[in-house]
Amino acid sequence: MDEARISRSGLSPKLWLAGGWLLLALLAAIFAPLIAPQDPLAQDLMLERLPPFWLDGAEPGYWLGTDSLGRDLLSRLIFG
């Protein structure tokens, strides 16, 4: 699509990008129970403060690590 055609329709690429991010966030919120790897409220003090998967000492299944109560941060982010 050329620039003139985009500007005539009034929909810039930035608007499409913003709309795509909004749609992605909406779908993540709707399908959060299906896509979250762990229960976001489950606490396990044996798993407290685990680092994310790219650092040493990480546990498989906790991609973004855990908080001080052992809750999965990725699941909490998806549900949030």
N, CA, C and O atoms as CSV, one atom per row, in Angstrom:
chain,resi,resn,atom,element,x,y,z
A,1,MET,N,N,0.841,-1.175,0.000
A,1,MET,CA,C,0.000,0.000,0.000
A,1,MET,C,C,0.887,1.240,0.000
A,1,MET,O,O,1.819,1.332,0.799
A,2,ASP,N,N,0.616,2.169,-0.863
A,2,ASP,CA,C,1.452,3.357,-0.919
A,2,ASP,C,C,0.977,4.404,0.087
A,2,ASP,O,O,-0.136,4.333,0.607
A,3,GLU,N,N,1.845,5.370,0.345
A,3,GLU,CA,C,1.573,6.398,1.362
A,3,GLU,C,C,0.314,7.200,1.070
A,3,GLU,O,O,-0.457,7.499,1.982
A,4,ALA,N,N,0.097,7.554,-0.206
A,4,ALA,CA,C,-1.078,8.371,-0.548
A,4,ALA,C,C,-2.368,7.625,-0.256
A,4,ALA,O,O,-3.343,8.209,0.219
A,5,ARG,N,N,-2.366,6.344,-0.543
A,5,ARG,CA,C,-3.576,5.553,-0.301
A,5,ARG,C,C,-3.856,5.430,1.196
A,5,ARG,O,O,-5.009,5.485,1.625
A,6,ILE,N,N,-2.802,5.265,1.982
A,6,ILE,CA,C,-2.973,5.169,3.434
A,6,ILE,C,C,-3.523,6.475,3.988
A,6,ILE,O,O,-4.448,6.472,4.799
A,7,SER,N,N,-2.955,7.585,3.550
A,7,SER,CA,C,-3.406,8.864,4.094
A,7,SER,C,C,-4.829,9.193,3.652
A,7,SER,O,O,-5.557,9.859,4.389
A,8,ARG,N,N,-5.241,8.743,2.468
A,8,ARG,CA,C,-6.617,8.974,2.035
A,8,ARG,C,C,-7.605,8.196,2.892
A,8,ARG,O,O,-8.692,8.690,3.192
A,9,SER,N,N,-7.236,6.990,3.284
A,9,SER,CA,C,-8.145,6.190,4.100
A,9,SER,C,C,-8.178,6.675,5.545
A,9,SER,O,O,-9.092,6.324,6.292
A,10,GLY,N,N,-7.198,7.475,5.947
A,10,GLY,CA,C,-7.172,8.019,7.301
A,10,GLY,C,C,-6.607,7.066,8.335
A,10,GLY,O,O,-6.617,7.373,9.527
A,11,LEU,N,N,-6.113,5.916,7.904
A,11,LEU,CA,C,-5.575,4.935,8.838
A,11,LEU,C,C,-4.071,4.823,8.636
A,11,LEU,O,O,-3.605,4.223,7.668
A,12,SER,N,N,-3.334,5.397,9.543
A,12,SER,CA,C,-1.877,5.356,9.445
A,12,SER,C,C,-1.357,4.016,9.967
A,12,SER,O,O,-2.061,3.319,10.698
A,13,PRO,N,N,-0.138,3.658,9.596
A,13,PRO,CA,C,0.452,2.425,10.126
A,13,PRO,C,C,0.559,2.434,11.650
A,13,PRO,O,O,0.452,1.383,12.281
A,14,LYS,N,N,0.767,3.601,12.242
A,14,LYS,CA,C,0.838,3.685,13.707
A,14,LYS,C,C,-0.499,3.330,14.337
A,14,LYS,O,O,-0.548,2.702,15.395
A,15,LEU,N,N,-1.578,3.731,13.689
A,15,LEU,CA,C,-2.904,3.392,14.197
A,15,LEU,C,C,-3.146,1.892,14.117
A,15,LEU,O,O,-3.705,1.302,15.041
A,16,TRP,N,N,-2.731,1.277,13.026
A,16,TRP,CA,C,-2.865,-0.176,12.896
A,16,TRP,C,C,-2.034,-0.899,13.953
A,16,TRP,O,O,-2.484,-1.891,14.527
A,17,LEU,N,N,-0.837,-0.411,14.208
A,17,LEU,CA,C,0.025,-1.022,15.219
A,17,LEU,C,C,-0.598,-0.906,16.610
A,17,LEU,O,O,-0.615,-1.874,17.370
A,18,ALA,N,N,-1.103,0.265,16.935
A,18,ALA,CA,C,-1.753,0.463,18.237
A,18,ALA,C,C,-2.991,-0.417,18.366
A,18,ALA,O,O,-3.237,-0.999,19.422
A,19,GLY,N,N,-3.760,-0.510,17.301
A,19,GLY,CA,C,-4.945,-1.367,17.323
A,19,GLY,C,C,-4.588,-2.832,17.486
A,19,GLY,O,O,-5.298,-3.582,18.157
A,20,GLY,N,N,-3.481,-3.240,16.870
A,20,GLY,CA,C,-3.027,-4.624,17.014
A,20,GLY,C,C,-2.618,-4.948,18.438
A,20,GLY,O,O,-2.945,-6.016,18.956
A,21,TRP,N,N,-1.896,-4.020,19.078
A,21,TRP,CA,C,-1.496,-4.225,20.476
A,21,TRP,C,C,-2.718,-4.276,21.396
A,21,TRP,O,O,-2.776,-5.077,22.329
A,22,LEU,N,N,-3.677,-3.418,21.120
A,22,LEU,CA,C,-4.895,-3.404,21.919
A,22,LEU,C,C,-5.662,-4.711,21.760
A,22,LEU,O,O,-6.172,-5.260,22.737
A,23,LEU,N,N,-5.741,-5.204,20.538
A,23,LEU,CA,C,-6.416,-6.474,20.289
A,23,LEU,C,C,-5.682,-7.625,20.978
A,23,LEU,O,O,-6.317,-8.516,21.543
A,24,LEU,N,N,-4.359,-7.610,20.935
A,24,LEU,CA,C,-3.572,-8.645,21.600
A,24,LEU,C,C,-3.807,-8.634,23.110
A,24,LEU,O,O,-3.961,-9.694,23.717
A,25,ALA,N,N,-3.837,-7.463,23.716
A,25,ALA,CA,C,-4.090,-7.355,25.156
A,25,ALA,C,C,-5.499,-7.824,25.500
A,25,ALA,O,O,-5.702,-8.483,26.520
A,26,LEU,N,N,-6.463,-7.491,24.662
A,26,LEU,CA,C,-7.841,-7.916,24.893
A,26,LEU,C,C,-7.969,-9.431,24.806
A,26,LEU,O,O,-8.626,-10.044,25.647
A,27,LEU,N,N,-7.352,-10.038,23.805
A,27,LEU,CA,C,-7.401,-11.494,23.675
A,27,LEU,C,C,-6.676,-12.183,24.829
A,27,LEU,O,O,-7.127,-13.224,25.308
A,28,ALA,N,N,-5.563,-11.616,25.276
A,28,ALA,CA,C,-4.846,-12.190,26.421
A,28,ALA,C,C,-5.700,-12.137,27.678
A,28,ALA,O,O,-5.675,-13.067,28.484
A,29,ALA,N,N,-6.456,-11.059,27.854
A,29,ALA,CA,C,-7.324,-10.945,29.028
A,29,ALA,C,C,-8.480,-11.934,28.958
A,29,ALA,O,O,-8.852,-12.530,29.969
A,30,ILE,N,N,-9.044,-12.108,27.783
A,30,ILE,CA,C,-10.181,-13.022,27.631
A,30,ILE,C,C,-9.751,-14.472,27.823
A,30,ILE,O,O,-10.431,-15.242,28.502
A,31,PHE,N,N,-8.622,-14.840,27.226
A,31,PHE,CA,C,-8.182,-16.232,27.259
A,31,PHE,C,C,-7.112,-16.493,28.316
A,31,PHE,O,O,-6.408,-17.499,28.233
A,32,ALA,N,N,-6.973,-15.619,29.302
A,32,ALA,CA,C,-5.951,-15.768,30.341
A,32,ALA,C,C,-6.008,-17.119,31.052
A,32,ALA,O,O,-4.954,-17.715,31.274
A,33,PRO,N,N,-7.191,-17.637,31.423
A,33,PRO,CA,C,-7.199,-18.938,32.103
A,33,PRO,C,C,-6.672,-20.080,31.234
A,33,PRO,O,O,-6.219,-21.097,31.759
A,34,LEU,N,N,-6.726,-19.923,29.924
A,34,LEU,CA,C,-6.264,-20.983,29.030
A,34,LEU,C,C,-4.781,-20.880,28.703
A,34,LEU,O,O,-4.140,-21.898,28.442
A,35,ILE,N,N,-4.222,-19.669,28.710
A,35,ILE,CA,C,-2.836,-19.510,28.273
A,35,ILE,C,C,-1.839,-19.302,29.413
A,35,ILE,O,O,-0.633,-19.410,29.192
A,36,ALA,N,N,-2.301,-19.014,30.600
A,36,ALA,CA,C,-1.378,-18.813,31.729
A,36,ALA,C,C,-0.799,-20.165,32.154
A,36,ALA,O,O,-1.547,-21.126,32.335
A,37,PRO,N,N,0.518,-20.249,32.312
A,37,PRO,CA,C,1.133,-21.532,32.642
A,37,PRO,C,C,0.889,-22.008,34.078
A,37,PRO,O,O,0.917,-23.212,34.333
A,38,GLN,N,N,0.656,-21.102,35.005
A,38,GLN,CA,C,0.454,-21.451,36.418
A,38,GLN,C,C,-0.751,-20.691,36.960
A,38,GLN,O,O,-1.258,-19.772,36.316
A,39,ASP,N,N,-1.198,-21.078,38.134
A,39,ASP,CA,C,-2.238,-20.318,38.826
A,39,ASP,C,C,-1.591,-19.042,39.375
A,39,ASP,O,O,-0.619,-19.130,40.125
A,40,PRO,N,N,-2.106,-17.861,39.020
A,40,PRO,CA,C,-1.444,-16.626,39.460
A,40,PRO,C,C,-1.561,-16.349,40.950
A,40,PRO,O,O,-0.835,-15.504,41.472
A,41,LEU,N,N,-2.450,-17.036,41.642
A,41,LEU,CA,C,-2.629,-16.803,43.073
A,41,LEU,C,C,-1.998,-17.880,43.948
A,41,LEU,O,O,-1.932,-17.730,45.168
A,42,ALA,N,N,-1.533,-18.970,43.328
A,42,ALA,CA,C,-0.932,-20.069,44.089
A,42,ALA,C,C,0.415,-19.628,44.658
A,42,ALA,O,O,1.264,-19.099,43.941
A,43,GLN,N,N,0.593,-19.852,45.949
A,43,GLN,CA,C,1.825,-19.458,46.628
A,43,GLN,C,C,2.615,-20.694,47.024
A,43,GLN,O,O,2.046,-21.689,47.473
A,44,ASP,N,N,3.929,-20.623,46.855
A,44,ASP,CA,C,4.824,-21.691,47.271
A,44,ASP,C,C,6.122,-21.029,47.733
A,44,ASP,O,O,6.940,-20.610,46.913
A,45,LEU,N,N,6.301,-20.940,49.030
A,45,LEU,CA,C,7.467,-20.239,49.569
A,45,LEU,C,C,8.781,-20.940,49.257
A,45,LEU,O,O,9.847,-20.340,49.393
A,46,MET,N,N,8.720,-22.203,48.840
A,46,MET,CA,C,9.941,-22.893,48.423
A,46,MET,C,C,10.426,-22.387,47.060
A,46,MET,O,O,11.578,-22.607,46.686
A,47,LEU,N,N,9.553,-21.719,46.332
A,47,LEU,CA,C,9.902,-21.198,45.006
A,47,LEU,C,C,10.020,-19.678,44.997
A,47,LEU,O,O,9.934,-19.060,43.936
A,48,GLU,N,N,10.215,-19.071,46.159
A,48,GLU,CA,C,10.238,-17.606,46.212
A,48,GLU,C,C,11.463,-17.032,45.508
A,48,GLU,O,O,12.561,-17.584,45.569
A,49,ARG,N,N,11.234,-15.910,44.842
A,49,ARG,CA,C,12.269,-15.106,44.179
A,49,ARG,C,C,13.144,-15.895,43.208
A,49,ARG,O,O,14.363,-15.726,43.189
A,50,LEU,N,N,12.526,-16.753,42.406
A,50,LEU,CA,C,13.280,-17.441,41.365
A,50,LEU,C,C,13.588,-16.452,40.246
A,50,LEU,O,O,12.759,-15.599,39.929
A,51,PRO,N,N,14.764,-16.559,39.648
A,51,PRO,CA,C,15.102,-15.646,38.548
A,51,PRO,C,C,14.389,-16.057,37.256
A,51,PRO,O,O,13.870,-17.169,37.163
A,52,PRO,N,N,14.364,-15.169,36.267
A,52,PRO,CA,C,13.789,-15.522,34.969
A,52,PRO,C,C,14.617,-16.599,34.266
A,52,PRO,O,O,15.738,-16.895,34.680
A,53,PHE,N,N,14.063,-17.180,33.202
A,53,PHE,CA,C,14.681,-18.343,32.568
A,53,PHE,C,C,16.066,-18.062,31.985
A,53,PHE,O,O,16.859,-18.993,31.840
A,54,TRP,N,N,16.378,-16.823,31.648
A,54,TRP,CA,C,17.669,-16.535,31.013
A,54,TRP,C,C,18.798,-16.360,32.030
A,54,TRP,O,O,19.948,-16.175,31.633
A,55,LEU,N,N,18.501,-16.413,33.318
A,55,LEU,CA,C,19.533,-16.293,34.351
A,55,LEU,C,C,19.781,-17.643,35.013
A,55,LEU,O,O,18.937,-18.537,34.956
A,56,ASP,N,N,20.941,-17.782,35.640
A,56,ASP,CA,C,21.277,-19.024,36.343
A,56,ASP,C,C,20.354,-19.222,37.539
A,56,ASP,O,O,19.956,-18.258,38.192
A,57,GLY,N,N,20.017,-20.471,37.820
A,57,GLY,CA,C,19.186,-20.802,38.966
A,57,GLY,C,C,17.699,-20.793,38.674
A,57,GLY,O,O,16.887,-20.916,39.591
A,58,ALA,N,N,17.333,-20.650,37.420
A,58,ALA,CA,C,15.909,-20.601,37.053
A,58,ALA,C,C,15.302,-21.999,37.055
A,58,ALA,O,O,15.995,-22.991,36.828
A,59,GLU,N,N,14.021,-22.064,37.310
A,59,GLU,CA,C,13.269,-23.313,37.275
A,59,GLU,C,C,12.494,-23.394,35.967
A,59,GLU,O,O,11.944,-22.388,35.519
A,60,PRO,N,N,12.439,-24.568,35.346
A,60,PRO,CA,C,11.600,-24.689,34.153
A,60,PRO,C,C,10.133,-24.491,34.526
A,60,PRO,O,O,9.681,-24.967,35.567
A,61,GLY,N,N,9.412,-23.803,33.692
A,61,GLY,CA,C,8.005,-23.549,33.963
A,61,GLY,C,C,7.735,-22.179,34.550
A,61,GLY,O,O,6.578,-21.768,34.643
A,62,TYR,N,N,8.770,-21.466,34.947
A,62,TYR,CA,C,8.620,-20.113,35.496
A,62,TYR,C,C,9.451,-19.158,34.640
A,62,TYR,O,O,10.545,-18.761,35.042
A,63,TRP,N,N,8.949,-18.792,33.481
A,63,TRP,CA,C,9.702,-18.041,32.478
A,63,TRP,C,C,10.170,-16.686,32.979
A,63,TRP,O,O,11.298,-16.280,32.698
A,64,LEU,N,N,9.327,-15.982,33.715
A,64,LEU,CA,C,9.717,-14.665,34.226
A,64,LEU,C,C,10.107,-14.719,35.698
A,64,LEU,O,O,10.327,-13.680,36.321
A,65,GLY,N,N,10.192,-15.910,36.250
A,65,GLY,CA,C,10.559,-16.065,37.647
A,65,GLY,C,C,9.348,-15.977,38.568
A,65,GLY,O,O,8.203,-16.045,38.122
A,66,THR,N,N,9.624,-15.825,39.863
A,66,THR,CA,C,8.559,-15.753,40.863
A,66,THR,C,C,8.788,-14.551,41.770
A,66,THR,O,O,9.881,-13.988,41.816
A,67,ASP,N,N,7.746,-14.172,42.482
A,67,ASP,CA,C,7.853,-13.041,43.409
A,67,ASP,C,C,8.222,-13.545,44.803
A,67,ASP,O,O,8.586,-14.710,44.965
A,68,SER,N,N,8.132,-12.686,45.797
A,68,SER,CA,C,8.559,-13.035,47.157
A,68,SER,C,C,7.643,-14.049,47.831
A,68,SER,O,O,7.997,-14.595,48.875
A,69,LEU,N,N,6.479,-14.309,47.256
A,69,LEU,CA,C,5.577,-15.324,47.799
A,69,LEU,C,C,5.559,-16.592,46.948
A,69,LEU,O,O,4.758,-17.492,47.201
A,70,GLY,N,N,6.427,-16.674,45.949
A,70,GLY,CA,C,6.516,-17.857,45.107
A,70,GLY,C,C,5.452,-17.925,44.022
A,70,GLY,O,O,5.190,-19.003,43.488
A,71,ARG,N,N,4.832,-16.795,43.684
A,71,ARG,CA,C,3.808,-16.776,42.632
A,71,ARG,C,C,4.468,-16.523,41.282
A,71,ARG,O,O,5.414,-15.743,41.182
A,72,ASP,N,N,3.965,-17.185,40.250
A,72,ASP,CA,C,4.515,-17.067,38.903
A,72,ASP,C,C,4.250,-15.681,38.332
A,72,ASP,O,O,3.099,-15.250,38.262
A,73,LEU,N,N,5.309,-14.976,37.922
A,73,LEU,CA,C,5.160,-13.609,37.427
A,73,LEU,C,C,4.524,-13.551,36.044
A,73,LEU,O,O,3.773,-12.618,35.761
A,74,LEU,N,N,4.804,-14.521,35.173
A,74,LEU,CA,C,4.185,-14.518,33.848
A,74,LEU,C,C,2.673,-14.688,33.961
A,74,LEU,O,O,1.922,-13.986,33.284
A,75,SER,N,N,2.225,-15.596,34.795
A,75,SER,CA,C,0.785,-15.797,34.979
A,75,SER,C,C,0.129,-14.557,35.569
A,75,SER,O,O,-0.975,-14.186,35.170
A,76,ARG,N,N,0.798,-13.921,36.508
A,76,ARG,CA,C,0.236,-12.702,37.101
A,76,ARG,C,C,0.185,-11.570,36.079
A,76,ARG,O,O,-0.746,-10.764,36.094
A,77,LEU,N,N,1.167,-11.505,35.202
A,77,LEU,CA,C,1.173,-10.491,34.152
A,77,LEU,C,C,0.036,-10.729,33.158
A,77,LEU,O,O,-0.634,-9.780,32.751
A,78,ILE,N,N,-0.186,-11.973,32.767
A,78,ILE,CA,C,-1.266,-12.295,31.828
A,78,ILE,C,C,-2.618,-11.979,32.447
A,78,ILE,O,O,-3.470,-11.383,31.788
A,79,PHE,N,N,-2.832,-12.361,33.687
A,79,PHE,CA,C,-4.119,-12.101,34.334
A,79,PHE,C,C,-4.302,-10.628,34.671
A,79,PHE,O,O,-5.431,-10.144,34.746
A,80,GLY,N,N,-3.197,-9.910,34.876
A,80,GLY,CA,C,-3.282,-8.503,35.250
A,80,GLY,C,C,-3.795,-7.656,34.139
A,80,GLY,O,O,-3.925,-6.442,34.297
